[in-house]
Amino acid sequence: MKRTYEVADRTDKRAMEEFLKREGQFLLPMVELVERTEVAIDEVIDVVGRATLGAVLEMSAEGVAGPKQGGKKREEGSVVWYGRQGGQVYLSDRKVRVERPRLRRREGGQGAEVEVPAYEAMQRPGRLADRMLEILLAGVSTRNYERVIPQMA
C-alpha cells in the first residue's frame, strides 16, 4: 500500500508564521478575544483552519475556471463557476464540513461537473483510517468512538 506524505520542515513553518504575523491583520481581533479569555484557542484555530480550507478550495477552483466574471460570457467549452455545495474533507484525524465551489463545463449535459483538484485531494482519508484503527485496537468500541475524536464537522 503506497502512502503519500507531505513534509513541512522547520523553515516552512517559520515562513508561514512570519507571513501570518506580517500580513495577519485579520487575526488581531481573535488575539484580543483569546487574551481576554472570551474564546478558547481551540475555537480560534477551528475558525482560522476552516477559513484556510475555504481559501485553498477557492484558489484551486480559480486555477481551473479562472476568476469569477460576474455574469460575463466565456468562450465555448470553458469551465464556469456554478455556485457552492456543502461537503466534507479529511483534516488530520477527523472530517471537517466545508462549503466547496462547484464548477461545470459551459455546454452542460451529463458529465459536465468538473472536480476542484484540492477538494478531490482532500477526499482521501489519510491518517483518519490509521487513527480509527489505533483507537479500536486500544479497546474503544465503535459505540463510544464519538467521545474519542473531537467533533469539528
C-alpha positions, -999 to +999 in steps of 0.1 A: +000+000+000+016+032-011+013+062+012+018+098+003+033+121+029+035+159+029+067+171+046+069+206+060+103+214+075+110+240+102+118+267+077+084+263+060+067+265+093+087+296+103+079+312+069+042+307+075+044+321+110+062+352+097+037+356+069+008+354+094+025+379+117+033+403+089+000+400+069-023+387+096-044+418+104-074+396+103-060+377+134-058+408+156-095+407+168-091+370+176-059+376+195-077+402+217-105+377+223-081+350+233-062+373+256-094+383+273-102+346+275-136+350+259-127+325+233-106+293+237-076+290+214-092+258+200-121+279+186-097+304+170-078+275+154-110+260+142-122+293+126-089+301+110-085+265+098-119+265+082-112+299+066-079+285+053-096+254+038-121+276+021-094+298+007-075+268-006-106+254-023-114+288-039-078+292-052-079+256-066-112+263-084-099+296-097-069+277-112-094+255-132-121+280-141-103+313-139-115+342-118-152+348-114-165+371-141-199+383-127-222+372-155-199+378-184-200+351-211-170+328-215-159+311-247-174+277-257-160+247-239-148+266-209-154+258-173-178+281-154-185+287-117-218+270-107-224+280-070-214+263-039-222+230-022-216+215+012-191+187+015-166+171+039-128+169+037-104+150+059-082+170+081-057+150+102-078+125+122-113+140+115-137+150+089-145+187+086-176+202+068-168+228+042-186+248+015-169+238-018-172+257-050-189+239-079-176+240-114-193+229-147-185+228-183-204+256-201-222+233-226-237+213-197-252+178-200-241+145-185-206+146-171-205+184-171-194+186-134-157+195-131-139+185-099-120+210-079-085+195-076-079+205-040-113+191-029-106+159-047-072+156-029-087+163+005-112+134+000-085+109+007-088+097+043-050+098+050-044+095+088-081+091+097-082+054+090-049+048+109-062+068+139-095+048+139-076+015+138-054+027+166-084+036+188-102+004+180-071-017+189-069+003+221-103-011+231-126+018+224-159+004+209-174+020+179-203+029+200-180+052+221-159+064+192-176+098+190-163+107+225-127+099+215-124+120+183-131+157+188-161+169+168-152+196+142-177+188+114 
